[in-house]
Amino acid sequence: MSSRAKLAVLATDSLKRCVDLGAAIVAGSMFAAVGPVLAAAIRADSPGPIFFACDRLGQWGRPMRIRKLRTMIHNAPERFNPDGSRLVEASDARVTRVGRILRGGLDELPQVLNILRGELSFIGPRPDDLFAVELYRDAEWLKLSVRPGITGLAQVNGRNDLPYRDRLKYDVYYALHRSLWLDARIALRTVLLALGARPAAPLVPLEIAERVAQSPDVIALGVRIRDALAGVPAPAEAAELADLEDRLRSVAARVAP
């Protein structure tokens, strides 16, 4: 990657970080105002803690702990799809009455702390369970090359209605073609969905994301990332990660969206 291209990437990432920090301050202020009310509603609705904490995969496989407002019954049994991913249904009996309201996005508010710490972004692939490294195949490892987010391309293109493998294709597409413009479109679509809108057309057609994920260059890069992160959650060396980021941008320039 040329010096000019590296500078452009650095400027874009720095601007995105500034946007994240500003939005996190606003969201944090909102949570401080409505948090006590939400906490009281959760406690009144069902027994158990207010928060649900879990470990997830961060950028380059680094583990992080995220917290959400509890939306399920306490100690709800885990359920999984045949492909190993978590099963989440719209009519899931484990979700409480208050939880159904919170799942519009309010349950994610505590994650502003992860954003302030630099572990999460507002826009990016949703972080997977630590065991997901046992599920990833080839190009799907590119998901770990970017900072995960609270909402992402897969979430505005079907979310849990999409099979897990299709969601990963969108994550690979985002890792290669992320930009402030794409982030703005994802943010707008997230707001529209939260308000009840149901756009007819996907933000990015699944066929395009699938074609990108099946590119030989992308598959080769995914395998290289898998090998570099062998032994996840232990991160690879900084120099090796920098080289992978260079290769990521080079492959993105060759793979048309």
N, C-alpha and C positions, 0 to 999 in steps of 0.2 A: 504494500500500500504506500502511495506517495506521501510525502510530508504534508502536502496541501490537503489530501483526503483525510489524513489522521487529524489534522487541525479542525476540519469540518466536523468530523465525528465527535471530537472533544467538545467543540462548541455546542453541538446538538445535545450531547449528554449533559453538559453543564446547565444548559437552559432548561432541560427536562427536570433536572434535580431542583432547580430554583422553583419551577412550577409545583413540583411535589411538595416542597417545604411550605410554600405559600398556601397551597390547598390543605395541607395537613394542619396548619395553624387554624384555618377557618373551621375545618371539620372537628378539630380538637375542642375549639370553643363551643361548637354546637353540642358536642358530646358532654361537655361539662354542664351545659344548661339542661339537656334532656335526660342525661344519664341517670340521675336519681329517680326520675319518673319511670324510665324503662326498667330499672332494677326492681322497683316496687312492683311493677306489673309482672315481671318474671317470677318473683317470689310468691305473689298472690295466686298465680296461675298454676304452679306446680312446685313440689318440693325439690330442693337441690340448690347447687351454687348458681350465682348470677352469670359467671363466666365459664366458658369452655376453653381449655387450653390444649394445644396439640403441637407436635413437632412436624415441620415441613421442610422440604428441600428448597434452599435458596440458590442464588446464582453460583454456578460452578459446583453445585452439590453441597454447599455449606449448610448444615442444619440450622434451623432457626425455630424459635417457639413463637407461635401466634396465639392470640386470644380473640374469642368472639363472644358476643352475648349468647347465652345458651338458648337454643331454639327447640331442643328435643327433651324428652323426658330424661331424668337423671339416670346415668348408667345404661343408656339405650343400647341394645345389642347391635353389633356391627353387621352390616349386610354388604355382600359383594356381587358384582357381575361375573359372568363366566370368564371374562378376560382378566379378572383380578382387580379391576378398579372398583371403587366404592359405588354402591347402589343408592341412588337418590331419586325418589319419585315425587311427583307433584302431590299425590294423595298419601304420602308416607304417614302411617299411623304413629310413628315415633315423634312427629313434630307436634308441639303443643299449640294451643289456640293463639297465645301471644307470639309464639315462634313463627306462625304463618304470616303474621304482620311484619315481624322483624326481618324476615328473609327477603324483603324487598331491598335490602341494602343496609338497614340500620344495624343489623347484627355484626357488620364488619367495622363499625366505627372504632372499636378499641385498637384496630390495627394501624391507626395513625401513629402509634408508638413505634411500630416497625418501620414506618416510612421515615420518621424522624431519625431513627438509628441507621437508615440507609439500607435496610434489609429488603424493603418492599418499595414499589412504586405504585402510584394510583393506576397506571395503565401497564399491563404486562400479562403474561400467562399466569393463570392461577397456580400457586405452588402445590406440588403433589406430596403425598405421603412419602416418608423415607423409603418405604418398601418399593416405591415405583421404579427404582433403579433395576429391580428384578424384571420389570415389565417392558422397559424401553427397548426399541429395536432401531438399529442403524440411525437414520436421519432424525429420529425422535429425540436423540441425545442433544440436539441443538437447543431444545427447550431450556436446558440448564445454562446456556451461554448468555442469557439476558436476565436482568433483575425481574423477579416475578411481581405480579400486581394484584390489586384488589378486583379489578375488572379487566377483561381482555377480549381479544378478537373472537375466541371461541365462545365466550359468554354472551356476546351480542349477536352471535350467529347460530344460536340454538341451545347453548349451555347444556343442561343435563338431558335435553331431548336428543342430543347428538351422541352416537357411540363414542367410547373413550378414544379409539384410534382416530376418529375424525377430528375430535378436539385437539389431539396432538398434531395433526396436520396443520391446523390453524396456528398452533403454537410455533411450529417450524417456520411457517410463512412469516409470522410476526418477527421471529428472531432474525430472519434474513432481510426483511423489508420494513423494519420499524422506522418511524419518522415522526416528527412533531405533527405533521399533517394527518397521518394515520391515527395517532393518539387522539387528536382533536375529533376525528370522525367517530372513534370508539367511544369517547366521552359523551358526545352528543347522542349517539345511539343508546348508551346506557341510561341517560336521563329520559329519553323517549320511552324506553321499555319500562322504567320505573313508574312513569306516569300512565302506563297502561296501553301505550301505542304498540301496534304489531306491524312493523314495516313488512311489505310484501317481499322485497328482494333482500338477499343477504348482503352484508357489507362487502364481503369477498366471496365469490362463488366457490363452493367446495371443490369443484373440478380444478380450479386454478391452484388452490392450496395443495391439492393432491398431486398435480403435475410438478409443482415445485419440490414437494417432499420426495418425489420419485426420481428426481434428477440424479444422475450418477455422481456429479460433483458434490451434491448435498449429502448423499448417502456416504460418500468417502469421508467428508468432513465430520459427519455424525460418528462414524467409526473411530476417527482420530480423537474426537472428544471423549468417547467411551473409554478408549485406551488411556488417555491422559488422566481421566478421573477414576481409574481403577482403584478400588479400595475406598470409594465414597462411603462415609462423608468426609474423609480426609482430602483436602483440596490439593490440586497439583501446584507445582512451583509457579511463582509469579511470572517468571520469564516465559514459561510454557503457556500460561494463560494469555499473555500478551501476544504470543505467536498465533494462538488459536483465534484471537480476536481479529488479527490481521487477515488470516485465512478466511474468516467468516465474511468480512467485507469484500474480499476478492471474489469469493464464490457468489455473494449477493449481486455483484456487478455483472456476473455472467449469466445468472438465472433470472430471466424476465418474469415479472409478476403476471 
